[in-house]
Amino acid sequence: MQPNETWEKVDHYIEQQLIPHDPILERVLSANRMAALPPYDVSPSQGKLLQLLIQMKGAKRILEIGTLGGYSTIWMARALPADGRLVTLELDPHQAEIAQANLQLAGLASKVELRVGDALAQLAELEAEGTQPFDFIFIDADKPNNPHYLKWALAFSRPGTVILGDNVIREGEILREESADARVQGVRTFYELLAQEPRISATAIQTVGSKGYDGFMLGIVI
């Protein structure tokens, strides 16, 4: 059995054992596929991880940079208390339309503010609006802008805020200093900023599974 095949089978085993069947989430993934959205959604086990981290943190305010079809948004919003709020940013109007419909399907539209447009512009608008700090921030958008997203995440944080970044291993390509891939270079600069930033204590975890070989950055603002 090839490694990737084993990883996928183990992921499915974990899902069968630990993640209850959820027809809403299955309909969300089906809607994303039918709308021809790119297959970048987190896996069910990764979605459950996001949910558990938010519950452990006791987060009431979440910022998500990169909505896609709203699959990860739903996992996170479900972890919020009754008075919780999630703000999610999406560049593509088509993807945002699908995400909004998915949030309606999941009964979460009242808890989630979906803002459409360039994320950096949206973040600047949030600052101009006097937006209060968030408890949990998930960075999962275009990787070349990861360094900028990290700076904004810190601006919207307070001590104790958890910041999670997805796709920070890229099948080991982050080791290639000479890479011409802007996504790889964006992640490498992301690491360099984390290493130099005294306001956050962070680590990264390599992951394998149905999404291939990648990983998360997990940090806490101090």
C-alpha positions as semicolon CSV with decimal commas, in nm:
position;residue;x (nm);y (nm);z (nm)
1;M;0,000;0,000;0,000
2;Q;0,138;0,342;-0,101
3;P;0,184;0,605;0,174
4;N;-0,085;0,838;0,037
5;E;-0,332;0,548;0,019
6;T;-0,255;0,456;0,380
7;W;-0,294;0,817;0,494
8;E;-0,636;0,839;0,329
9;K;-0,755;0,509;0,473
10;V;-0,644;0,613;0,823
11;D;-0,826;0,945;0,783
12;H;-1,144;0,760;0,689
13;Y;-1,102;0,526;0,985
14;I;-1,067;0,822;1,223
15;E;-1,375;0,985;1,073
16;Q;-1,580;0,666;1,108
17;Q;-1,475;0,619;1,469
18;L;-1,476;0,974;1,605
19;I;-1,681;1,203;1,382
20;P;-2,057;1,139;1,373
21;H;-2,231;1,129;1,037
22;D;-2,343;1,483;0,951
23;P;-2,580;1,520;0,654
24;I;-2,552;1,900;0,660
25;L;-2,176;1,896;0,618
26;E;-2,206;1,633;0,346
27;R;-2,453;1,856;0,161
28;V;-2,210;2,147;0,199
29;L;-1,924;1,952;0,044
30;S;-2,156;1,832;-0,233
31;A;-2,265;2,191;-0,303
32;N;-1,902;2,299;-0,321
33;R;-1,822;2,024;-0,570
34;M;-2,129;2,102;-0,784
35;A;-2,025;2,468;-0,792
36;A;-1,678;2,363;-0,911
37;L;-1,504;2,522;-0,614
38;P;-1,140;2,418;-0,574
39;P;-1,102;2,114;-0,343
40;Y;-0,923;2,305;-0,068
41;D;-1,166;2,243;0,218
42;V;-1,017;2,109;0,538
43;S;-1,081;1,739;0,599
44;P;-1,351;1,636;0,850
45;S;-1,087;1,546;1,109
46;Q;-0,920;1,886;1,058
47;G;-1,256;2,059;1,088
48;K;-1,316;1,876;1,416
49;L;-0,970;1,986;1,532
50;L;-1,060;2,350;1,463
51;Q;-1,381;2,304;1,656
52;L;-1,207;2,147;1,955
53;L;-0,941;2,418;1,967
54;I;-1,211;2,686;1,971
55;Q;-1,399;2,507;2,246
56;M;-1,081;2,463;2,452
57;K;-1,007;2,832;2,410
58;G;-1,364;2,929;2,495
59;A;-1,357;3,166;2,200
60;K;-1,647;3,404;2,144
61;R;-1,498;3,601;1,853
62;I;-1,340;3,431;1,551
63;L;-1,176;3,575;1,241
64;E;-1,134;3,352;0,936
65;I;-0,919;3,473;0,645
66;G;-1,030;3,265;0,346
67;T;-1,387;3,130;0,339
68;L;-1,400;2,922;0,019
69;G;-1,738;2,742;0,042
70;G;-1,780;2,785;0,416
71;Y;-1,703;2,426;0,523
72;S;-1,440;2,524;0,781
73;T;-1,654;2,825;0,873
74;I;-1,938;2,594;0,975
75;W;-1,712;2,372;1,184
76;M;-1,585;2,677;1,373
77;A;-1,915;2,863;1,406
78;R;-2,073;2,554;1,560
79;A;-1,822;2,580;1,845
80;L;-1,932;2,932;1,937
81;P;-2,156;3,007;2,234
82;A;-2,498;3,164;2,179
83;D;-2,351;3,515;2,186
84;G;-2,050;3,427;1,969
85;R;-1,960;3,585;1,636
86;L;-1,744;3,482;1,340
87;V;-1,617;3,717;1,069
88;T;-1,496;3,546;0,752
89;L;-1,331;3,706;0,449
90;E;-1,361;3,582;0,089
91;L;-1,221;3,737;-0,229
92;D;-1,426;3,552;-0,490
93;P;-1,795;3,655;-0,520
94;H;-1,898;3,315;-0,659
95;Q;-1,735;3,129;-0,372
96;A;-1,888;3,375;-0,126
97;E;-2,233;3,314;-0,274
98;I;-2,195;2,938;-0,228
99;A;-2,061;2,990;0,125
100;Q;-2,355;3,211;0,221
101;A;-2,601;2,950;0,097
102;N;-2,414;2,683;0,294
103;L;-2,427;2,895;0,609
104;Q;-2,802;2,937;0,562
105;L;-2,836;2,561;0,521
106;A;-2,645;2,506;0,845
107;G;-2,857;2,762;1,031
108;L;-2,554;2,979;1,110
109;A;-2,607;3,288;0,896
110;S;-2,698;3,497;1,202
111;K;-2,366;3,413;1,372
112;V;-2,140;3,467;1,071
113;E;-2,054;3,790;0,892
114;L;-1,925;3,707;0,543
115;R;-1,734;3,995;0,392
116;V;-1,655;3,984;0,020
117;G;-1,351;4,143;-0,141
118;D;-0,974;4,158;-0,115
119;A;-0,881;4,034;0,232
120;L;-0,617;4,299;0,294
121;A;-0,867;4,572;0,206
122;Q;-1,131;4,407;0,425
123;L;-0,887;4,388;0,716
124;A;-0,807;4,757;0,678
125;E;-1,182;4,831;0,679
126;L;-1,228;4,626;0,996
127;E;-0,956;4,834;1,159
128;A;-1,121;5,159;1,044
129;E;-1,449;5,034;1,191
130;G;-1,284;4,991;1,530
131;T;-1,329;4,613;1,534
132;Q;-1,247;4,458;1,870
133;P;-0,979;4,187;1,908
134;F;-1,060;3,826;1,825
135;D;-1,008;3,519;2,042
136;F;-0,926;3,282;1,755
137;I;-0,792;3,361;1,407
138;F;-0,768;3,108;1,123
139;I;-0,544;3,203;0,828
140;D;-0,628;2,993;0,521
141;A;-0,618;3,212;0,212
142;D;-0,363;3,291;-0,062
143;K;-0,022;3,191;0,072
144;P;0,187;3,472;-0,084
145;N;0,001;3,712;0,145
146;N;0,051;3,502;0,460
147;P;0,308;3,749;0,600
148;H;0,056;4,033;0,565
149;Y;-0,219;3,822;0,717
150;L;0,001;3,744;1,015
151;K;0,065;4,114;1,077
152;W;-0,309;4,184;1,063
153;A;-0,384;3,886;1,285
154;L;-0,152;4,027;1,548
155;A;-0,317;4,368;1,512
156;F;-0,654;4,207;1,588
157;S;-0,524;4,001;1,880
158;R;-0,482;4,037;2,253
159;P;-0,281;3,822;2,496
160;G;-0,425;3,473;2,476
161;T;-0,554;3,497;2,117
162;V;-0,493;3,174;1,926
163;I;-0,370;3,203;1,566
164;L;-0,380;2,900;1,337
165;G;-0,231;2,893;0,987
166;D;-0,307;2,617;0,735
167;N;-0,090;2,470;0,457
168;V;0,245;2,565;0,608
169;I;0,443;2,254;0,504
170;R;0,344;2,224;0,138
171;E;0,475;1,868;0,097
172;G;0,810;1,977;0,236
173;E;0,862;2,245;-0,029
174;I;0,924;2,501;0,246
175;L;1,278;2,358;0,266
176;R;1,353;2,484;-0,084
177;E;1,505;2,827;-0,028
178;E;1,543;2,868;-0,404
179;S;1,178;2,785;-0,484
180;A;1,018;3,002;-0,750
181;D;0,672;2,924;-0,611
182;A;0,526;3,241;-0,456
183;R;0,317;3,027;-0,221
184;V;0,627;2,857;-0,083
185;Q;0,809;3,187;-0,045
186;G;0,506;3,338;0,126
187;V;0,504;3,056;0,381
188;R;0,881;3,081;0,432
189;T;0,850;3,455;0,504
190;F;0,558;3,371;0,736
191;Y;0,793;3,147;0,937
192;E;1,064;3,413;0,941
193;L;0,822;3,669;1,081
194;L;0,702;3,424;1,345
195;A;1,062;3,357;1,447
196;Q;1,129;3,729;1,490
197;E;0,797;3,824;1,652
198;P;0,812;3,848;2,034
199;R;0,433;3,880;2,066
200;I;0,358;3,521;1,965
201;S;0,476;3,178;2,078
202;A;0,429;2,929;1,794
203;T;0,502;2,586;1,658
204;A;0,409;2,393;1,344
205;I;0,276;2,040;1,311
206;Q;0,320;1,826;1,000
207;T;0,006;1,641;0,894
208;V;-0,073;1,357;0,654
209;G;-0,413;1,233;0,547
210;S;-0,675;1,267;0,277
211;K;-0,544;1,619;0,209
212;G;-0,192;1,489;0,144
213;Y;0,124;1,603;0,324
214;D;0,099;1,947;0,479
215;G;0,059;2,102;0,823
216;F;-0,064;2,372;1,058
217;M;0,104;2,657;1,241
218;L;-0,035;2,702;1,591
219;G;0,049;3,007;1,797
220;I;-0,070;3,198;2,100
221;V;-0,030;3,571;2,150
222;I;0,160;3,653;2,468
